[in-house]
Amino acid sequence: MKLERVEVVHIALPLVTPFRTSFGTMTTKDTFLLHVVTDAAEGWSEFAADPEPLYCSEFVAGAEIVLRDFLLPRVAALPHLTAAALAPATAKIKGHELAKAALETAVLDAELRSYGMSLATWLGAVHDRVPAGVSVGIKDSVPALLDDVERYLAEGYVRIKLKIEPGWDLEPVRAVRERFGDALPLQVDANTAYSLADAEHLRRLDAFGLLLIEEPLEENNLHAHARLQQRIATPVCLDESLHSARDTASAIAMDACRVVNVKPARVGGYLEARRIHDVAHAHGVPVWCGGMLETGIGRAPNLALAALPGFTLPGDTSASSRYFAEDITEPFVLQDGHLPVPRTPGIGTEPLPEALRRFTTARRDLWRPRRAVTLD
């Protein structure tokens, strides 16, 4: 393929309810889509981070600059454009995994569309549908939390994840267990809100039979997470700390995690996400697919990834209606607690023109080939 044009489409979709974590509260999904046009096909992707660098160091405005000034010039210089060629071409650009993931996914979407092949097939998916869990944010009261959990279970979600932080942990977990019983698959996500000094407090969560506690301590501190795992029975799951298959292998070797959350955007794209899956699966470590409040453009490829054999725990691959009254793609609808894996070419979906128009806040070319200037 040859790159012909790259367009950035800024979008803002209101959430059906505010989503609060230990990082802050979101009311709108405010990000951009990347639209890649080649001589063979077109591709789409979604930048996963937010306007502010709170969840991670990357943010919307910064990613656009990195793509325009550093990543795209290197990719445009490739003699043959393929998704596999992107990582070597951009390796000298340190970090910026989410920006790289957006570019890789859009190119991969175009490449697979040109072949008539689905992402699920290309990745090696073994399932036609995947079990759906749901992430429940921090609430103003325990009764409000219980109402939300009851509603999600009634909708068919097969696993509940509770966001926690100091002051909102033991009481809400105990209340959910007492109301819905020990058989409910239940896990918690701290988003790095605790320190190793809180180990004895976190050990009290062992009484509730949780599937896992996700990223309890500061990110990238594998040693501290290994120390914590020695002191608690609940399996530690790493998220923000894992940026690559190499990180994953190190964390498993140190017993810093016994479960792995794979977010393709956080690790630079679906090629590295598949490598992380392979490493964890080879070591018998359960894997599940995390979410970042994606629109359908980001949700579709996550479902393809979650259909790989090592993804043995329900992920945060919720239905579109969990976050949006209206999505920019055809909605993903829960069916018996599962979501279908897209099987059409590429990532398996694309924006609906009218919906995209209504939710677009800005649209501009990010890259075009330079035209030669001739002098008379």
Secondary structure, 3 states (H helix, E strand, C coil): CCEEEEEEEEEEEEEEEEEEECCEEEEEEEEEEEEEEECCCEEEEECCCCCCCCCCCCCHHHHHHHHHHHHHHHHHCCCCCCHHHHHHHHCCCCCCHHHHHHHHHHHHHHHHHHHCCEHHHHHCCCCCEEEEEEEECCCCCHHHHHHHHHHHHHHCCCEEEEECECCECHHHHHHHHHHHCCCCCEEEECCCCCCHHHHHHHHHHHHHCCCCEECCCCCCCHHHHHHHHHHCCCCEEECCCCCCHHHHHHHHHCCCCCEEEECHHHHCCHHHHHHHHHHHHHCCCCEEECCCCCCHHHHHHHHHHHCCCCECCCECCCCHHHCCCCCCCCCCCCECCEEECCCCCECCCCCCHHHHHHHEEEEEEEECCCCCCCCC
